[in-house]
């Protein structure tokens, strides 16, 4: 059965009418009051977005410095331009273009499933309203020579974006989604990823929206046999952010790593919900999320791992560690393991704490001043999440952003001058 | 250089050191030997400034200054170095950056210009050779994934780079096989100098076969019961500690 775009939009509007904006009465939104955050928009959430803003030189200014990538700027949810000459076997289109030229592809990209893990009204809202996004397909065996860099600049009140990325068999790519919203409002972005047999995808989200903005993100990844998926989700900005990542390990031998970092201060709120569904035998999943919280900020981590009946020889490990720099910051962390067969190896752990006294003493005994030692340990704690990022300019960018968020971080950045992410001295 | 007078220390209300007197002059190598639980590690931790020790009486002066009034980092800047018995792992903090920060913090304290990256790396490479430290360890996290022996080697390497005036070696020989012990001891011996004092805390006399002390002290039940030359260490090895206790009437 294939829907027309009009039918799909109508269904999505119905679904949104039924589910609405999630409230704290829902189990997975208990700690995150998105309804309150979106109250100023409540009456016109179903209005279509306004015209795109002028971008001028902002794109260059906010881009990750020194990043050699295929850059695509998305302004207020509208794709401004596509690469002129993508490599052979790489097909890049805008969703708006596809809805026009190949509507059935566009409809497929906008697909939503009310039974999917962590489904909520905002997913339906996205399906109802997203007018644009990137649709990219790599043919079998194609390796993207440099990252695909999606720079999202948003000023609009409500911006809904839908991306779809499909990697053919043994194809390889790195995709960076960078969010640099500038004003209050809502960014609501869904990325649907498909990895065919043996494909490898590194997917990095860097969320640096302005304070005042609400960021809702969702990543749905389907992993076929022996594919490898690495995800980094870095949450630095926005007043309230909520990112759901769902990885479905559908083929034997699939391998997934979900890493994340959230740094919050002031009254920021950062929420990550992840689901890793082991549906096939011999799959492996690794997950490491870390947070550093200051001020009166609040973070939520909910990591669910489901090992289905046939998923024998599953190997799964998950950890979430949090550092509280302030007595008024708060974390709610909840690992959830559901295992439906005996032949598995699963580990998980969550910690909330302060800096380690033994490590502090060690650094001070080597001559580091108390504050310097604290800052260095704090940065090192956060930086460990970034070790899997192999693009130096990207890692530098995130580290720099992290430094500027940590108390006196600029001192440490000076001290580590020469650090290029590989541990070499300049 | 180091003058400890009538030092009494409590941990969780329990008296551990009960009146330690110890004078160490520049250029000297002292060994403090004693059975487990005699207070050896407490002594080195108190000198380095670790929290959790209550000094109820006595003083520690270093180059005439009151050491007990200083923060651990100030002691490091003054030239005190502790080679830990159990060096902690600090993932994500690069070994070399730590040392560079340490060296330059001390130089600022002393009113010297900071070392630039080139001079610093030069020094680091030289010293790494001294203890036969694999250069790949330089760019790794501090002690991250190091074996017990590698951690001890790294401690002596750090000591060589930081060039302290007073080096405290806390059970540096424990966990070392004979080859590693030889290398580590060789590193320490090359750091002996007329300007530097070394205090080794050890349970066994094995280390003293490689690093010859000028003076040996026997620490039992929180007191130094006997001091002597190197021959004392051999006697302890042969006869244990009980006779010292009896002789002292303790």
Interface residues (C-beta under 8 A of the other chain):
Chain A: X356 X357 X358 X359 X361 X362 X363 X364 X365 X366 X367 X368 X369 X370 X372 X373 X376 X377 X379 X380 X381 X383 X384 X415 X416 X418 X419 X422 X423 X424 X425 X426
Chain B: X48 X49 X50 X51 X71 X72 X73 X75 X76 X77 X81 X82 X84 X87 X88 X90 X91 X92 X93 X94 X96 X97 X98 X99 X101 X102 X103 X105 X106 X117 X121 X139 X140 X141 X142 X158 X162
